[in-house]
Amino acid sequence: MVFNSTGFGGLEVPNRFVRSATHEWMAEPDGTPTERLGDLYEELAKNEVGLIITGYSYVNPKGKSDHLQQGIYDDKFIEPYRKITSRVHKYPSKIALQIVHGGRQTMITTENPYAFAPSAVTEATRGMTPEEMTEEEVLETIEDFAQAVRRAKEAGFDAVQLHCAHGFLLSNFISPYTNRRKDRWGGSTEKRTQVIVDIIKRAREMVGEDYPITAKMNATDGFPKGSKKKSLDAPECVEIAKILADNSVCAIEVSGGIAEAGEELFWTNINSADKEAYYKEYSKMIKEAVDIPIILVGGIRSRPVMEMLIEEGYADLVSICRPLICETDLVMKFKNGESEVAKCVSCNLCSDKTGIKCNYDFDE
Ligand SMILES: Cc1cc2nc3c(=O)[nH]c(=O)nc-3n(C[C@H](O)[C@H](O)[C@H](O)COP(=O)(O)O)c2cc1C
């Protein structure tokens, strides 16, 4: 199953393996993508990753979240990205650009002294309260995302992925914990999802009806069961997925967690099959409710689990991040029968500000 081709939004994907979006710390300080990024994506394509999703790419410098993060806020980025997509397209793999605004998790600098978010809810892990966005700022941000979609298409990306997960701006909008607005972008589930719908509508005016727009969404904010906080969780995530599917999102990657909820954002010590695919119950619920392909991410490590997830209707594609930092040739190893389980021990030492790499000492 995992080597069967599939597709969405008119796009053919040669197998079921997705490289989940991964911030690489490999762009220039102004966000320009580098040759090093092109080398990495080409390496993944050469090793038959069906769909490569780039690191999160910021749509406005006011929404930059980390150092050496890639940008897509200006037309000057189209040409360098085009060089990268054409390197990937030497192979059957497809490549999608993930686009983001940092929201409550924007990096505070002297040029960028405040973060903005749907509501002024203090971000406890940083002790920082964002400014509540004005109507004008919401409208500008919708335009920023839509222009980023246009640039992605012009740069040769096969698709875009709207980053609506992990506590960044669009995730802030969909969660009742971080969105307390009383206007057209806050309140009911529909209103909290409206900003994403508005982005898609505006983007469609520029890229047409056929360009594949996908989303990575939080199914849960991740607060412990029994928490009194009103936050995002099932069954509301199913309603949000339905709204996205009804508004021409052609595939949804299911993830979860915001830093503040207390759980590890990217779970560590995934060392047995029962710990794998920790959001699979959410993806199954969503998959049963919508007619578009579901991509599952989070702790997926072994080929038998991947096959099971597809065969038993948890997902259509399996998305992996840390294992592909550790072994860029993992898909080839599965294909050649050289391996059934990723070497990755899920230690998170790969979050390396000099450029992602596996820093675990396997000889220790
Ligand atoms: C170093 C690193 C960078 C990441 N960057 C992003 C990102 O840019 N966008 C995103 O949606 N998720 C990002 N993630 C989360 C992954 O895409 C994925 O959801 C998470 O790591 C769980 O998958 P895994 O268990 O296969 O690693 C990152 C994770 C790591 C470890």
The ligand as an SDF file (V2000), in Angstrom:
LIG
                    3D

 31 33  0  0  0  0  0  0  0  0999 V2000
   13.2790   20.3710   13.7190 C   0  0  0  0  0  0  0  0  0  0  0  0
   11.7990   20.3950   13.4890 C   0  0  0  0  0  0  0  0  0  0  0  0
   11.2540   21.4090   12.7210 C   0  0  0  0  0  0  0  0  0  0  0  0
    9.8780   21.4350   12.4670 C   0  0  0  0  0  0  0  0  0  0  0  0
    9.3670   22.4070   11.6620 N   0  0  0  0  0  0  0  0  0  0  0  0
    8.0460   22.3990   11.3300 C   0  0  0  0  0  0  0  0  0  0  0  0
    7.5260   23.3300   10.3950 C   0  0  0  0  0  0  0  0  0  0  0  0
    8.2310   24.1620    9.8330 O   0  0  0  0  0  0  0  0  0  0  0  0
    6.1930   23.2530   10.1310 N   0  0  0  0  0  0  0  0  0  0  0  0
    5.3740   22.3060   10.6930 C   0  0  0  0  0  0  0  0  0  0  0  0
    4.1820   22.2620   10.4000 O   0  0  0  0  0  0  0  0  0  0  0  0
    5.8560   21.4060   11.5700 N   0  0  0  0  0  0  0  0  0  0  0  0
    7.1710   21.4100   11.8730 C   0  0  0  0  0  0  0  0  0  0  0  0
    7.6740   20.4500   12.6920 N   0  0  0  0  0  0  0  0  0  0  0  0
    6.7750   19.3710   13.1370 C   0  0  0  0  0  0  0  0  0  0  0  0
    6.8190   18.1930   12.1830 C   0  0  0  0  0  0  0  0  0  0  0  0
    6.3630   18.5320   10.8880 O   0  0  0  0  0  0  0  0  0  0  0  0
    5.9700   17.0130   12.7080 C   0  0  0  0  0  0  0  0  0  0  0  0
    4.6260   17.4540   12.7920 O   0  0  0  0  0  0  0  0  0  0  0  0
    6.4450   16.5210   14.0750 C   0  0  0  0  0  0  0  0  0  0  0  0
    7.8560   16.5010   14.1540 O   0  0  0  0  0  0  0  0  0  0  0  0
    5.9490   15.0970   14.3490 C   0  0  0  0  0  0  0  0  0  0  0  0
    6.3800   14.2160   13.3370 O   0  0  0  0  0  0  0  0  0  0  0  0
    7.6010   13.1810   13.5320 P   0  0  0  0  0  0  0  0  0  0  0  0
    7.2750   12.3850   14.7590 O   0  0  0  0  0  0  0  0  0  0  0  0
    7.6250   12.3560   12.2870 O   0  0  0  0  0  0  0  0  0  0  0  0
    8.8540   13.9720   13.7350 O   0  0  0  0  0  0  0  0  0  0  0  0
    9.0450   20.4200   12.9990 C   0  0  0  0  0  0  0  0  0  0  0  0
    9.6010   19.4290   13.7990 C   0  0  0  0  0  0  0  0  0  0  0  0
   10.9610   19.3890   14.0420 C   0  0  0  0  0  0  0  0  0  0  0  0
   11.5200   18.2880   14.8800 C   0  0  0  0  0  0  0  0  0  0  0  0
  1  2  1  0
  2  3  1  0
  2 30  2  0
  3  4  2  0
  4  5  1  0
  4 28  1  0
  5  6  2  0
  6  7  1  0
  6 13  1  0
  7  8  2  0
  7  9  1  0
  9 10  1  0
 10 11  2  0
 10 12  1  0
 12 13  2  0
 13 14  1  0
 14 15  1  0
 14 28  1  0
 15 16  1  0
 16 17  1  0
 16 18  1  0
 18 19  1  0
 18 20  1  0
 20 21  1  0
 20 22  1  0
 22 23  1  0
 23 24  1  0
 24 25  2  0
 24 26  1  0
 24 27  1  0
 28 29  2  0
 29 30  1  0
 30 31  1  0
M  END
$$$$
